[in-house]
Amino acid sequence: MFFRVMESSRLPDLVRGFAQDHEVIGPVAKDDRFVFATIDDPAELRLDYDTTLLPPKKLFFPAEDQLMRFRVADNEVLDDEVFAAPRVLFGVHPCDINALLLMDNIFLKDYVDPYYKARRDATLIVGISCVPSEECFCNAWGTDEAHWGFDIFLTDLGDRYFISVRSVKGAELLDDFVETREITDADTADFQRVTAERKEMFAEDLDTSQLPLLLDAKFDSPVWDALGERCLSCGACSMVCPTCYCFDVRDDLAPDQKTGTRSRLWDSCQFSEFSAVAHGQNFRDSRASRVKYRYYHKQWGYLSKFERVLCVGCGRCARACAANITPREVVSALAKGGFE
Amino acid sequence: MAPRVVVMGLASDFGCQVQMTNIEDDLLDVLGLIDLSYWQLASSGHMPAEYDVAIIEGAVTTTEHVELLKRVRATAGVVMVIGACAVTGGIPAMAGQGDLEERYGCVYGADGAEVACGRVSPAPVKSVIDVDYEVPGCPMDTTEFLRVLSRALQGLANRVPEEPMCAICKTKENICFLDKGEICLGLFTRTGCGARCVTLGRPCTGCRGLAKDANVESAMKILAAKGFDVDEVAERLAVFNTLEEAFCR
């Protein structure tokens, strides 16, 4: 990794430069919230966004994705190629960069998912520093900083950006489109100051140090029953989660019944059907057990396999849950043995 | 031999049969697969004595309907109900709450109750006969109709989504109406329409019926805690779901 400095006024040039050979996708306003969308004009970019309604996972693992078509008569697969045009995902927060790395463990390791891989390979990631909002708790998992998983990362120093350059491609594009300069000691000092100031902005620190142990000990805690009574089983938490990767697969026949499409759709462990098996059996029949296993999967199961929890503290689930069930509340209720 | 299909309407505005005509892009493909023996909206003929699939719109409101449904069930191998009236009792079911006699009088005059002899309290088709396939909604969604029809033709089991609307609504990046201070029935309503109304800018009206997974008690508490008038929520729910609790759980 090496570092450069760019004047803030150059940002539109950088975006326009990327747009020459890439689709540029970044945060834009949607009413009083934000979404990742195609950027036609650099002025649309809202790098001051707090968070987006959906995380960047929608761009790699879409909510509904046609995997292939097939012919009914002979079961022939008609088209299953993935067309991924080159694109730049501009303005990704550290939590979401870290979330994509956690998704990579699932989609790119033991079984490589060609659909995810093609889109991932075709996408450059430009990170952007952020200011923690009330719901953020990325600091609890150490996902408040991104050390890899991006091509370049822009830290806002006010009048200029401190740019961390991670990839050759990122370096080349940066060189092609904007004027940057070497960093000075003053730049580094400002970078350190901004980083330290940001760390101070997080709300109270969530103590997650003993979480796996706590989960082991609290399997039968009444906290789960209380959460089960509140949970609406709506699955909003899973949809907005940058690390939830479960999906359902559905075949649909065309009206003439001669061909069909196979699609995969985001699923949620909070739906009763998710854990339903043959003969009408359901091994997670109660809401309480479903809420519980969401936490055991994210904070225990994934951890035991990949040495990271499957949560980056982005706070989207906390915002999306009408019942106001938040990881912060759940973890502290477990530690205290109940709700306040 | 292509399955012989009849399409009939009970108490409804025939909107779902009109929806069938709105499938114009695919209608010829569909008609190529079936032998459409009777379509109440589009034909002036009579129901044949024998058929394989009965597609039924509308709520049960008369003893004549009850008898007809029993005959249909005895004749058809497959019964498919379409639209809120047939699936949940829909809007007609609201009339059954309170004094039905008086309501008939209101609409049809002093001897109204007598004229409407053989009336029954409006109810969904499933209250009278077993139903094999359901296409909920007011009106039904044409894409879903084709998907369910396809399942019926292929002999696959009915697959009614059990979860509430919120998940699919989140995937559309809609801003939650509850956050904007507006009542939305998505928390209660079974998914499957792609959260169409909310995506088009209107709150969910609950026309698809209660989701089996919905946590009605908690949802009511949450809406009350958010400052919504729960009586109004219940009133809005009743438009399509008067009888849902009884049949859903």
HADDOCK unambig.tbl for C-alpha pairs under 7 A between the chains (distance, minus, plus):
assign (segid A and resid 53 and name CA) (segid B and resid 173 and name CA) 5.84 0.50 0.50
assign (segid A and resid 54 and name CA) (segid B and resid 173 and name CA) 6.53 0.50 0.50
assign (segid A and resid 63 and name CA) (segid B and resid 171 and name CA) 6.27 0.50 0.50
assign (segid A and resid 229 and name CA) (segid B and resid 218 and name CA) 6.83 0.50 0.50
assign (segid A and resid 230 and name CA) (segid B and resid 218 and name CA) 5.45 0.50 0.50
assign (segid A and resid 232 and name CA) (segid B and resid 214 and name CA) 6.13 0.50 0.50
assign (segid A and resid 232 and name CA) (segid B and resid 215 and name CA) 5.06 0.50 0.50
assign (segid A and resid 232 and name CA) (segid B and resid 218 and name CA) 6.84 0.50 0.50
assign (segid A and resid 232 and name CA) (segid B and resid 219 and name CA) 6.67 0.50 0.50
assign (segid A and resid 233 and name CA) (segid B and resid 213 and name CA) 6.18 0.50 0.50
assign (segid A and resid 233 and name CA) (segid B and resid 214 and name CA) 6.49 0.50 0.50
assign (segid A and resid 234 and name CA) (segid B and resid 163 and name CA) 6.33 0.50 0.50
assign (segid A and resid 234 and name CA) (segid B and resid 164 and name CA) 5.37 0.50 0.50
assign (segid A and resid 234 and name CA) (segid B and resid 166 and name CA) 5.61 0.50 0.50
assign (segid A and resid 234 and name CA) (segid B and resid 167 and name CA) 5.91 0.50 0.50
assign (segid A and resid 234 and name CA) (segid B and resid 187 and name CA) 6.84 0.50 0.50
assign (segid A and resid 235 and name CA) (segid B and resid 167 and name CA) 5.13 0.50 0.50
assign (segid A and resid 236 and name CA) (segid B and resid 166 and name CA) 5.91 0.50 0.50
assign (segid A and resid 236 and name CA) (segid B and resid 167 and name CA) 4.69 0.50 0.50
assign (segid A and resid 236 and name CA) (segid B and resid 170 and name CA) 6.32 0.50 0.50
assign (segid A and resid 239 and name CA) (segid B and resid 167 and name CA) 6.13 0.50 0.50
assign (segid A and resid 239 and name CA) (segid B and resid 170 and name CA) 6.38 0.50 0.50
assign (segid A and resid 239 and name CA) (segid B and resid 171 and name CA) 6.39 0.50 0.50
assign (segid A and resid 240 and name CA) (segid B and resid 170 and name CA) 6.86 0.50 0.50
assign (segid A and resid 252 and name CA) (segid B and resid 147 and name CA) 6.86 0.50 0.50
assign (segid A and resid 253 and name CA) (segid B and resid 150 and name CA) 6.84 0.50 0.50
assign (segid A and resid 255 and name CA) (segid B and resid 26 and name CA) 6.21 0.50 0.50
assign (segid A and resid 255 and name CA) (segid B and resid 29 and name CA) 5.90 0.50 0.50
assign (segid A and resid 255 and name CA) (segid B and resid 30 and name CA) 5.88 0.50 0.50
assign (segid A and resid 255 and name CA) (segid B and resid 146 and name CA) 6.56 0.50 0.50
assign (segid A and resid 256 and name CA) (segid B and resid 29 and name CA) 4.91 0.50 0.50
assign (segid A and resid 256 and name CA) (segid B and resid 30 and name CA) 6.16 0.50 0.50
assign (segid A and resid 271 and name CA) (segid B and resid 163 and name CA) 6.02 0.50 0.50
assign (segid A and resid 271 and name CA) (segid B and resid 213 and name CA) 6.87 0.50 0.50
assign (segid A and resid 272 and name CA) (segid B and resid 213 and name CA) 6.67 0.50 0.50
assign (segid A and resid 323 and name CA) (segid B and resid 222 and name CA) 6.29 0.50 0.50
